[in-house]
Amino acid sequence: MLIGIHLALFGSNLSNPGISQFDEFLSVDRTLGFLRTGDFLTTYTNCRPCWIKPPLQFYLGALSTKLGLTPVVALRLWSATFAALSLWLVVLLTLRLRPEQPWCAPTAVLFCASSAFFAEFTHRAMLETGYVFFILLAVYGVTRATENSTFWILWAAGCGFGTLQKVPMAWPISLIWMYGLYRSGSLPGLRALLRDKWFRVSLVLNLLLTAAWPMIQTIKYGAIYRRVAPSRWIFRLTTGVESHDGKGLGFNLGWLNWLLTDSWLFWVLTFAILIWVFCNPTLRQETSLWLLAPVVPVLLGFTFGGGPFGEYYILTFMPLVAVVTAILLGKLIQREHLLLLIALFVFLASGKNLAQANLHGADETLFDLRASCDRLSSHLRPGETPLFFAYDDPFSAAFGVLDQPIEICTVGKFPEAGQDYLAVVRLSRLDEIQQRWLGRSEVLETVGRFATVRLDSNRLPQDPGERL
């Protein structure tokens, strides 16, 4: 029932509002890239090969689009599906770790559903809820494998397909969890595991799924893939992906504000319970605390890494923390119905942020920009370069509407002289650009706040004598 309510609130009416976030435009572009090119072994961004994102959700979005859905709804449908499956895994994991208190399960669901970021990305055409789902699947598979070794297959699916979804975080998180179960006596040592047929099969399957996409890209693109893809996260943690001056490691505690923005009462409650637990030697032996171990290196990355990091990256661990908090709260409060009341209060305390989750960016959905870029094809002449002056808008909004790349001009950058361009520009910037352009310019049409302008390279005469 709670999962159904979550879907009704955040996973319905998937076409509204229109997309506005930078990465949503990228997701749509990469999905359409498969359908446009027919090449399902390369992810494309702006009609060029892109080596930083694996293809799984783009495949799913392309399939849904092929079945008749719009690309935005096709992608958001999978985000909502993964969100519902993630909440169900929160239920199963909590019940498995605390079977004697079944009310801990709906408590964990309400804690997780109180997350403003989880609610928002249930409705976003992005990869986050799928990323969360595969982490939870790997952790749940390891948990069930302590009793039935066939469940190692779920661990393999979580880690392997998680690598095809986004980044392979399911691997380190599940391995830390395996170590915690080993320390608590729930799992045998590595040698004993390797004698288990299902573990060996799952390990091989896991490695094959994890290596599949990097191997395909290495075969197709060689050194450029090896240089771009693996180094991106290294740069993110060291010099910073967007850094050009080698700023190196930093110090940023902005993630504390992310927690308060996400679900302030939940995180306050979690920290209070953890203080109580670590002051109690008996409770420090609680096995589920190992689910919190991966949180530490992630937060250290946020603090000292070069970045950039999105605030929604805390979804990497938020559902796991919700499970642990519900379990620890169950140990503190024996009256089970009170657990649900506390969780409901936490959920309602996030009401303002949750109410805005579906409306984030609704006032700037850029329908007119997408329409202007889409209509470029009807005006484009041979030899002209399509161009977008992205001074005030995410340039990714112009991607995926043509069969060729759109060049981007940002603040401080202007197109090279000597070429002919067909440009999309905000009306508020039109006079400035026409004054700076040394050739001829012609406004072909306007759509909403944007104009389509032809910029010819032919130089205009500078004075009356030259005109004559």
C-alpha positions as CSV (number, residue, x, y, z in Angstrom):
1,M,0.0,0.0,0.0
2,L,2.8,2.4,0.9
3,I,4.6,1.7,-2.3
4,G,1.4,2.2,-4.3
5,I,0.9,5.6,-2.6
6,H,4.5,6.6,-3.4
7,L,3.9,5.7,-7.1
8,A,0.6,7.6,-7.2
9,L,2.2,10.7,-5.8
10,F,5.5,10.7,-7.6
11,G,5.3,8.1,-10.4
12,S,2.2,9.1,-12.3
13,N,1.5,11.7,-15.0
14,L,5.0,11.2,-16.3
15,S,4.8,13.6,-19.1
16,N,4.4,16.6,-16.8
17,P,6.3,18.7,-16.1
18,G,8.4,18.7,-19.2
19,I,12.1,18.0,-18.8
20,S,14.3,20.8,-17.6
21,Q,17.4,19.2,-16.0
22,F,20.6,19.0,-17.9
23,D,21.0,15.2,-17.4
24,E,17.4,14.5,-18.4
25,F,18.1,16.1,-21.9
26,L,21.2,13.9,-22.1
27,S,19.2,10.8,-21.2
28,V,16.7,11.5,-23.9
29,D,19.4,12.2,-26.4
30,R,21.3,9.0,-25.7
31,T,18.1,7.0,-25.9
32,L,17.2,8.5,-29.3
33,G,20.8,7.9,-30.4
34,F,20.2,4.2,-30.4
35,L,17.1,4.5,-32.5
36,R,18.6,7.1,-34.8
37,T,21.8,5.2,-35.6
38,G,20.8,1.6,-35.1
39,D,24.1,1.1,-33.4
40,F,23.4,-0.5,-30.1
41,L,27.0,-0.9,-29.1
42,T,27.8,2.8,-28.8
43,T,26.2,5.4,-26.6
44,Y,25.9,8.7,-28.5
45,T,25.7,12.2,-27.1
46,N,25.0,15.0,-29.5
47,C,25.5,12.5,-32.4
48,R,29.1,11.8,-31.2
49,P,30.3,8.6,-29.4
50,C,30.1,9.0,-25.6
51,W,32.1,6.7,-23.4
52,I,31.1,7.8,-19.9
53,K,27.7,6.2,-19.6
54,P,26.7,2.5,-20.0
55,P,23.6,1.7,-22.0
56,L,21.1,-0.3,-19.9
57,Q,18.4,2.3,-19.1
58,F,18.8,3.9,-22.6
59,Y,18.1,0.4,-24.0
60,L,15.0,0.2,-22.0
61,G,13.9,3.7,-22.9
62,A,14.6,2.9,-26.6
63,L,12.4,-0.2,-26.3
64,S,9.6,1.7,-24.7
65,T,9.8,4.4,-27.3
66,K,9.7,1.8,-30.1
67,L,6.5,0.5,-28.5
68,G,4.9,3.9,-28.9
69,L,5.7,6.0,-25.8
70,T,7.3,9.4,-26.1
71,P,11.0,9.3,-25.2
72,V,10.4,11.3,-22.0
73,V,7.6,9.1,-20.7
74,A,9.5,6.0,-21.9
75,L,12.5,6.9,-19.7
76,R,10.5,8.1,-16.7
77,L,8.4,4.9,-16.8
78,W,11.6,2.9,-16.0
79,S,12.6,5.4,-13.3
80,A,9.2,4.9,-11.6
81,T,9.4,1.1,-12.0
82,F,12.9,1.0,-10.5
83,A,11.7,3.2,-7.6
84,A,8.9,0.8,-6.8
85,L,11.2,-2.2,-7.0
86,S,13.7,-0.4,-4.8
87,L,11.1,0.2,-2.1
88,W,10.0,-3.5,-2.3
89,L,13.7,-4.6,-1.8
90,V,13.8,-2.2,1.2
91,V,10.8,-4.2,2.6
92,L,12.4,-7.6,1.9
93,L,15.8,-6.6,3.2
94,T,14.3,-5.2,6.4
95,L,12.2,-8.3,7.0
96,R,15.2,-10.6,6.4
97,L,17.4,-8.7,8.9
98,R,14.6,-8.1,11.5
99,P,12.0,-10.9,11.1
100,E,10.9,-10.7,14.7
101,Q,9.6,-7.1,14.2
102,P,7.7,-7.0,10.8
103,W,6.6,-3.4,11.5
104,C,10.2,-2.3,10.8
105,A,9.6,-3.0,7.1
106,P,6.9,-0.3,6.5
107,T,8.9,2.0,8.8
108,A,11.9,1.6,6.5
109,V,9.7,2.3,3.4
110,L,8.3,5.5,4.9
111,F,11.9,6.6,5.9
112,C,13.0,6.0,2.3
113,A,9.9,7.6,0.8
114,S,10.5,10.7,2.9
115,S,13.6,11.4,0.8
116,A,12.9,14.4,-1.4
117,F,15.6,13.2,-3.9
118,F,14.1,9.7,-4.1
119,A,10.7,11.2,-4.7
120,E,12.0,13.6,-7.4
121,F,14.0,10.9,-9.3
122,T,11.0,8.6,-9.3
123,H,9.7,11.1,-11.8
124,R,13.0,12.0,-13.6
125,A,14.2,10.6,-16.9
126,M,17.5,9.7,-15.3
127,L,19.5,6.7,-14.0
128,E,19.3,7.2,-10.2
129,T,16.5,4.9,-9.1
130,G,17.8,2.1,-11.3
131,Y,21.3,2.7,-9.8
132,V,19.7,2.4,-6.3
133,F,17.7,-0.7,-7.3
134,F,20.8,-2.7,-8.4
135,I,22.7,-1.8,-5.2
136,L,19.8,-3.0,-3.1
137,L,19.5,-6.2,-5.3
138,A,23.1,-7.1,-4.8
139,V,22.9,-6.5,-1.0
140,Y,19.7,-8.5,-0.8
141,G,21.2,-11.3,-2.8
142,V,24.1,-11.6,-0.4
143,T,21.8,-11.5,2.6
144,R,19.6,-14.3,1.2
145,A,22.7,-16.3,0.2
146,T,23.5,-16.8,3.8
147,E,20.6,-19.3,3.9
148,N,20.3,-20.4,0.3
149,S,23.3,-20.3,-2.0
150,T,21.1,-20.0,-5.2
151,F,20.5,-16.4,-4.2
152,W,24.1,-15.6,-5.2
153,I,22.5,-15.2,-8.7
154,L,20.8,-12.0,-7.4
155,W,24.1,-10.7,-6.2
156,A,25.6,-11.3,-9.6
157,A,22.6,-9.6,-11.3
158,G,22.8,-6.6,-9.0
159,C,26.5,-6.0,-9.5
160,G,26.6,-7.0,-13.2
161,F,23.5,-5.1,-14.4
162,G,24.3,-2.3,-12.0
163,T,27.5,-1.7,-13.9
164,L,25.5,-1.6,-17.1
165,Q,23.1,0.9,-15.5
166,K,25.6,3.6,-14.2
167,V,28.7,3.1,-12.0
168,P,29.7,-0.2,-10.4
169,M,28.9,0.9,-6.8
170,A,27.0,-2.3,-6.1
171,W,30.4,-4.1,-6.2
172,P,32.1,-2.4,-3.3
173,I,29.0,-2.0,-1.2
174,S,28.0,-5.7,-1.5
175,L,31.6,-6.8,-0.8
176,I,31.7,-4.7,2.4
177,W,28.4,-6.2,3.4
178,M,29.8,-9.7,2.7
179,Y,32.7,-8.9,5.0
180,G,30.3,-7.8,7.7
181,L,28.3,-11.0,7.4
182,Y,31.5,-13.0,7.5
183,R,32.6,-11.2,10.7
184,S,29.2,-11.9,12.3
185,G,29.5,-15.6,11.4
186,S,26.6,-15.6,8.8
187,L,28.9,-16.3,5.9
188,P,31.9,-18.6,5.6
189,G,35.3,-17.6,4.5
190,L,36.4,-17.1,0.9
191,R,37.8,-20.7,0.5
192,A,34.5,-22.2,1.6
193,L,32.5,-19.8,-0.7
194,L,34.6,-20.9,-3.7
195,R,33.7,-24.5,-3.0
196,D,30.0,-23.5,-3.4
197,K,28.8,-24.2,-7.0
198,W,26.3,-21.3,-7.0
199,F,28.8,-18.8,-5.7
200,R,31.3,-19.8,-8.4
201,V,28.7,-19.6,-11.2
202,S,27.5,-16.3,-9.9
203,L,31.0,-14.9,-9.6
204,V,31.8,-15.8,-13.2
205,L,28.4,-14.3,-14.4
206,N,29.1,-11.2,-12.3
207,L,32.5,-10.7,-13.9
208,L,31.2,-11.3,-17.4
209,L,28.4,-8.8,-17.0
210,T,30.7,-6.2,-15.4
211,A,33.3,-6.6,-18.1
212,A,31.0,-6.8,-21.1
213,W,30.5,-3.1,-21.9
214,P,34.1,-2.0,-21.2
215,M,35.4,-4.9,-23.4
216,I,33.0,-4.0,-26.3
217,Q,34.1,-0.3,-26.1
218,T,37.8,-1.2,-25.9
219,I,37.5,-3.4,-28.9
220,K,35.6,-0.7,-30.9
221,Y,37.5,2.4,-29.7
222,G,40.7,1.3,-28.0
223,A,42.8,3.9,-26.4
224,I,40.3,6.7,-26.5
225,Y,37.8,4.7,-24.4
226,R,40.5,3.7,-21.9
227,R,41.5,7.3,-21.6
228,V,38.0,8.8,-21.2
229,A,35.8,6.4,-19.3
230,P,38.0,5.1,-16.4
231,S,39.7,8.4,-15.8
232,R,36.5,10.4,-15.4
233,W,35.8,9.2,-11.8
234,I,39.5,9.5,-11.0
235,F,39.4,13.1,-12.1
236,R,36.1,13.6,-10.2
237,L,37.8,12.5,-7.0
238,T,41.2,14.3,-7.6
239,T,41.5,17.2,-9.9
240,G,37.8,17.6,-10.7
241,V,36.1,16.8,-14.0
242,E,35.4,20.4,-14.8
243,S,38.7,21.7,-13.5
244,H,41.2,23.2,-15.9
245,D,43.6,24.5,-13.4
246,G,44.5,21.4,-11.4
247,K,42.8,22.5,-8.2
248,G,43.3,19.0,-6.7
249,L,41.6,17.9,-3.5
250,G,39.3,20.3,-1.8
251,F,37.3,20.5,1.4
252,N,33.6,20.8,1.1
253,L,30.9,20.0,3.7
254,G,28.1,20.9,1.4
255,W,26.7,17.4,1.7
256,L,25.4,18.3,5.2
257,N,23.0,20.7,3.5
258,W,22.0,17.9,1.1
259,L,20.9,15.8,4.0
260,L,18.8,18.5,5.4
261,T,17.3,19.3,2.1
262,D,16.6,15.6,1.5
263,S,14.7,14.7,4.7
264,W,16.0,16.7,7.6
265,L,14.1,14.9,10.4
266,F,15.1,11.5,9.1
267,W,18.8,12.3,9.2
268,V,18.6,14.0,12.6
269,L,16.8,10.9,13.9
270,T,19.4,8.6,12.3
271,F,22.4,10.5,13.8
272,A,20.7,10.5,17.3
273,I,20.1,6.8,17.1
274,L,23.7,6.1,16.0
275,I,25.0,8.1,18.9
276,W,22.9,5.9,21.2
277,V,24.0,2.7,19.5
278,F,27.7,3.5,19.7
279,C,27.4,4.4,23.4
280,N,25.9,0.9,24.0
281,P,28.5,-1.9,23.6
282,T,25.8,-4.6,23.1
283,L,24.2,-2.7,20.2
284,R,27.5,-2.2,18.5
285,Q,27.5,-5.8,17.6
286,E,24.3,-5.4,15.4
287,T,25.1,-6.9,12.0
288,S,23.0,-4.4,10.0
289,L,25.5,-1.6,11.0
290,W,27.8,-3.0,8.3
291,L,25.4,-1.5,5.8
292,L,26.5,1.9,7.0
293,A,30.2,1.2,6.3
294,P,30.1,2.3,2.6
295,V,28.6,5.6,3.7
296,V,32.0,6.7,5.1
297,P,34.1,6.6,1.9
298,V,31.3,8.1,-0.1
299,L,31.1,11.1,2.3
300,L,34.9,11.4,2.2
301,G,34.7,11.6,-1.6
302,F,32.1,14.4,-1.3
303,T,34.2,16.2,1.2
304,F,37.7,16.0,-0.4
305,G,37.0,15.2,-4.1
306,G,37.4,17.6,-6.9
307,G,33.8,17.0,-8.1
308,P,31.4,18.0,-9.3
309,F,29.0,15.9,-7.2
310,G,25.2,16.2,-7.4
311,E,23.2,16.4,-4.2
312,Y,21.2,13.4,-5.3
313,Y,24.3,11.2,-5.1
314,I,23.3,10.6,-1.5
315,L,20.8,8.1,-2.9
316,T,23.8,5.8,-3.1
317,F,23.3,5.0,0.5
318,M,20.0,6.6,1.6
319,P,17.8,3.4,1.3
320,L,20.4,1.3,3.2
321,V,20.5,3.9,6.0
322,A,16.6,3.8,6.0
323,V,16.8,0.0,6.6
324,V,19.4,0.3,9.4
325,T,17.6,3.2,11.1
326,A,14.3,1.3,11.1
327,I,16.0,-1.8,12.5
328,L,17.8,0.2,15.3
329,L,14.6,2.1,16.1
330,G,12.9,-1.3,16.5
331,K,15.5,-2.3,19.0
332,L,14.9,0.9,20.9
333,I,11.1,0.8,20.8
334,Q,9.3,-2.4,21.4
335,R,5.8,-1.1,20.8
336,E,5.7,-1.9,17.1
337,H,2.8,0.4,16.1
338,L,4.7,3.3,17.5
339,L,7.4,2.7,14.9
340,L,5.0,3.4,12.1
341,L,3.7,6.5,13.8
342,I,7.3,7.9,14.1
343,A,8.0,7.0,10.5
344,L,4.8,8.7,9.4
345,F,5.7,11.8,11.3
346,V,9.2,11.8,9.6
347,F,7.5,11.4,6.2
348,L,5.1,14.3,6.9
349,A,8.0,16.5,8.1
350,S,9.3,16.3,4.6
351,G,6.0,17.4,3.2
352,K,7.1,20.7,1.8
353,N,10.1,19.2,-0.1
354,L,8.0,16.3,-1.2
355,A,5.3,18.5,-2.5
356,Q,7.8,20.3,-4.7
357,A,9.5,17.1,-6.0
358,N,7.4,16.7,-9.1
359,L,7.4,20.5,-9.8
360,H,11.2,21.0,-9.7
361,G,12.0,22.9,-12.9
362,A,8.4,23.1,-14.0
363,D,8.7,26.8,-14.6
364,E,11.6,26.3,-17.1
365,T,10.8,23.3,-19.2
366,L,12.3,24.8,-22.4
367,F,9.6,23.5,-24.7
368,D,10.2,26.4,-27.0
369,L,13.9,25.7,-27.1
370,R,13.4,22.1,-28.1
371,A,10.9,23.2,-30.7
372,S,13.3,25.8,-32.1
373,C,16.1,23.3,-32.3
374,D,13.8,20.7,-33.9
375,R,12.8,23.2,-36.6
376,L,16.4,23.8,-37.6
377,S,16.3,20.9,-40.0
378,S,13.7,22.7,-42.1
379,H,15.9,25.8,-42.5
380,L,19.4,24.2,-42.6
381,R,21.3,24.7,-45.9
382,P,24.2,22.5,-47.1
383,G,27.4,23.8,-45.6
384,E,25.7,25.5,-42.6
385,T,26.6,24.5,-39.1
386,P,23.8,24.2,-36.6
387,L,24.6,26.3,-33.5
388,F,23.1,27.1,-30.1
389,F,24.0,30.1,-28.0
390,A,23.7,28.5,-24.6
391,Y,24.3,31.6,-22.5
392,D,21.4,31.1,-20.1
393,D,20.2,27.5,-20.7
394,P,21.6,24.0,-20.4
395,F,23.2,23.3,-23.7
396,S,22.1,19.6,-23.5
397,A,18.5,20.9,-24.2
398,A,19.6,21.3,-27.9
399,F,20.8,17.7,-28.2
400,G,19.0,14.8,-29.9
401,V,16.8,16.8,-32.3
402,L,19.0,16.6,-35.4
403,D,20.9,13.9,-37.2
404,Q,24.1,15.8,-36.8
405,P,25.9,17.5,-33.9
406,I,24.8,21.0,-32.8
407,E,27.8,23.3,-32.0
408,I,27.6,25.1,-28.6
409,C,28.6,28.6,-27.8
410,T,28.7,29.5,-24.1
411,V,29.6,32.7,-22.2
412,G,33.0,34.0,-23.4
413,K,32.9,31.9,-26.6
414,F,31.8,33.1,-30.0
415,P,31.6,31.2,-33.3
416,E,34.5,31.3,-35.6
417,A,34.4,33.7,-38.5
418,G,34.5,32.3,-42.0
419,Q,31.8,29.8,-41.5
420,D,28.0,29.9,-42.1
421,Y,25.8,29.1,-39.2
422,L,22.1,28.5,-38.5
423,A,21.7,29.5,-34.8
424,V,19.2,29.3,-32.1
425,V,19.4,32.1,-29.6
426,R,17.3,33.7,-26.8
427,L,15.5,36.8,-28.0
428,S,17.0,38.7,-25.1
429,R,20.5,38.0,-26.5
430,L,19.6,38.6,-30.2
431,D,20.8,42.2,-30.5
432,E,24.1,41.5,-28.8
433,I,24.9,38.6,-31.1
434,Q,23.9,40.4,-34.3
435,Q,26.2,43.3,-33.2
436,R,29.1,41.1,-32.6
437,W,28.7,39.1,-35.8
438,L,30.7,40.6,-38.6
439,G,28.8,39.0,-41.4
440,R,25.2,39.1,-42.4
441,S,22.4,37.9,-40.1
442,E,18.8,37.2,-40.8
443,V,16.1,36.2,-38.3
444,L,14.1,33.4,-39.9
445,E,11.5,32.8,-37.2
446,T,10.8,33.0,-33.5
447,V,9.3,30.3,-31.2
448,G,8.4,31.5,-27.8
449,R,11.6,33.0,-26.2
450,F,13.9,31.8,-28.9
451,A,14.8,32.9,-32.4
452,T,16.3,31.1,-35.4
453,V,19.0,33.2,-37.0
454,R,21.0,32.7,-40.2
455,L,24.6,33.9,-39.7
456,D,26.4,34.2,-43.1
457,S,30.1,34.5,-43.2
458,N,30.0,37.2,-45.9
459,R,31.4,40.3,-44.4
460,L,29.3,43.4,-44.3
461,P,30.7,46.7,-45.7
462,Q,32.0,48.9,-43.0
463,D,31.4,52.4,-44.3
464,P,29.3,54.2,-47.1
465,G,32.3,54.3,-49.5
466,E,32.9,50.5,-49.1
467,R,29.2,49.9,-49.6
468,L,29.3,51.9,-52.8
